[in-house]
């Protein structure tokens, strides 16, 4: 069983004023046991040479470049393993305090969280027609009749470039 903790953060404006308060439930991934709660933890990251080549193409051909940061990315991944976690502080069922929670989706702090997120995102890209590079698994390309799209994924950051700005905007809306 995985324990958890709440992590609190104050987000401030550039002037130093309090913008908002954040609370995030984090799994204590160090409680996990290989072969029981997780099997694989690998999540590919972009090779520096791939970034240089794709950005060089964008500059040489004057293609638009967009950068995205996926909010709460690790919460979007599905778990392949059975992972059980204690009830979070403040949300303990008074009538069943001994119960534990089975997680169906990923949570920050789990060892497999980055991999689960990447697996879900890359599966979506493949489903809509992108091809994964055999040389760098963080590069996805979409070749259409009159346009090309390049998507680079680095954890929860995404760089998109391609021949048509409208295709990039449509893709971002679809995401």
C-alpha positions in Angstrom: 0.0 0.0 0.0 1.3 3.4 -1.0 1.1 6.3 1.5 0.4 9.9 0.4 0.8 13.5 1.5 -0.6 16.8 0.6 1.8 19.4 -0.9 0.8 23.0 -0.6 2.1 25.9 -2.7 1.4 29.6 -2.9 1.5 30.9 -6.5 2.4 34.6 -6.8 2.1 37.2 -9.5 5.3 38.8 -10.9 4.7 41.6 -8.4 4.8 39.2 -5.5 1.1 39.3 -4.7 -0.7 36.1 -3.9 -2.3 34.8 -7.0 -3.8 31.5 -5.8 -3.2 28.6 -3.4 -2.5 25.1 -4.7 -2.9 21.8 -3.0 -1.7 18.6 -4.6 -2.1 15.1 -3.4 1.1 13.2 -3.9 1.7 9.5 -3.7 4.8 8.5 -1.7 6.3 6.5 -4.6 9.2 5.2 -2.5 6.6 2.9 -0.8 6.0 1.1 -4.1 7.5 -2.3 -4.8 8.8 -3.4 -8.1 6.7 -6.2 -9.6 3.8 -5.5 -7.3 2.8 -1.8 -7.7 4.8 -1.0 -10.8 6.8 -2.7 -13.5 8.1 -0.1 -15.9 9.0 3.5 -15.1 10.6 4.6 -18.4 9.4 7.7 -20.1 11.3 8.9 -23.2 12.6 12.4 -23.5 13.7 14.2 -26.6 17.3 13.8 -27.8 19.1 17.2 -28.1 20.0 16.4 -31.7 16.3 15.9 -32.6 15.4 19.2 -31.1 18.1 20.9 -33.1 17.1 19.3 -36.4 13.4 20.0 -36.0 13.9 23.6 -34.9 16.5 24.1 -37.7 13.9 23.0 -40.2 11.3 25.3 -38.7 13.7 28.3 -38.9 15.0 27.4 -42.4 11.4 27.1 -43.8 9.9 29.9 -41.7 7.4 27.5 -40.0 5.5 28.6 -36.9 6.6 27.1 -33.6 4.2 26.6 -30.7 5.1 25.4 -27.2 2.6 23.9 -24.8 2.7 22.8 -21.2 0.2 20.2 -20.2 -1.6 21.0 -17.0 -1.6 18.2 -14.5 -0.2 15.8 -17.1 0.5 13.0 -14.8 -3.1 12.8 -13.6 -4.2 11.9 -17.2 -2.3 8.5 -17.3 -4.1 5.2 -16.8 -2.5 2.6 -14.6 -1.9 -0.9 -15.9 -1.0 -2.2 -12.4 -3.2 -2.5 -9.3 -2.0 0.3 -7.0 -3.6 0.7 -3.6 -3.2 3.9 -1.5 -4.2 4.9 2.0 -7.1 7.3 2.3 -5.9 11.0 2.0 -5.8 13.1 5.2 -9.0 15.1 5.3 -10.9 12.6 3.2 -10.9 9.6 5.5 -14.3 7.8 5.6 -15.3 8.0 9.2 -17.4 4.8 9.0 -14.6 2.9 7.2 -11.2 4.3 8.3 -9.5 1.0 7.6 -10.4 1.0 3.9 -7.8 1.8 1.2 -8.2 3.3 -2.2 -7.5 1.5 -5.5 -6.1 4.0 -8.0 -7.3 3.7 -11.6 -5.5 6.8 -12.9 -2.0 8.0 -12.3 -1.0 10.3 -9.5 2.0 12.6 -9.0 4.7 10.7 -7.1 4.0 7.3 -8.5 7.0 5.7 -10.1 5.0 4.9 -13.3 3.3 8.3 -13.6 5.5 9.8 -16.3 5.3 6.6 -18.4 1.5 6.3 -18.0 1.1 9.9 -19.2 3.4 9.4 -22.2 1.8 6.2 -23.1 -1.7 7.7 -23.1 -0.6 10.8 -25.1 1.5 8.9 -27.7 -1.4 6.4 -28.2 -3.7 9.3 -28.9 -1.2 10.8 -31.4 -0.9 7.4 -33.2 -4.7 7.0 -33.2 -5.1 10.3 -35.1 -2.5 9.4 -37.8 0.9 10.5 -36.4 3.9 8.2 -36.8 6.4 7.7 -34.0 10.0 8.1 -35.0 12.0 4.9 -34.8 15.1 6.9 -33.9 13.6 9.2 -31.2 10.4 8.0 -29.6 9.5 11.5 -28.4 9.2 12.8 -32.0 5.9 12.3 -33.8 5.2 13.3 -37.4 2.0 13.7 -39.5 2.3 13.9 -43.2 -0.8 15.1 -45.0 -1.5 16.1 -48.6 -0.4 19.7 -48.3 1.1 19.9 -44.8 3.5 18.3 -42.3 3.3 18.5 -38.5 6.1 17.7 -36.1 5.4 17.1 -32.4 8.2 16.8 -29.8 7.2 15.6 -26.3 9.4 16.2 -23.3 7.7 15.0 -20.1 4.7 17.4 -20.0 6.1 20.0 -22.4 5.3 19.8 -26.1 6.8 21.7 -29.1 4.8 21.8 -32.3 5.9 23.0 -35.7 4.9 22.4 -39.3 4.2 23.8 -42.7 0.7 25.3 -41.9 -0.2 27.5 -39.0 -3.9 26.6 -39.4 -3.1 22.9 -39.1 -1.1 23.5 -35.9 -4.0 25.5 -34.4 -6.5 22.8 -35.3 -4.3 20.2 -33.7 -3.9 22.2 -30.5 -7.7 22.7 -30.3 -8.2 19.0 -30.8 -5.9 18.3 -27.9 
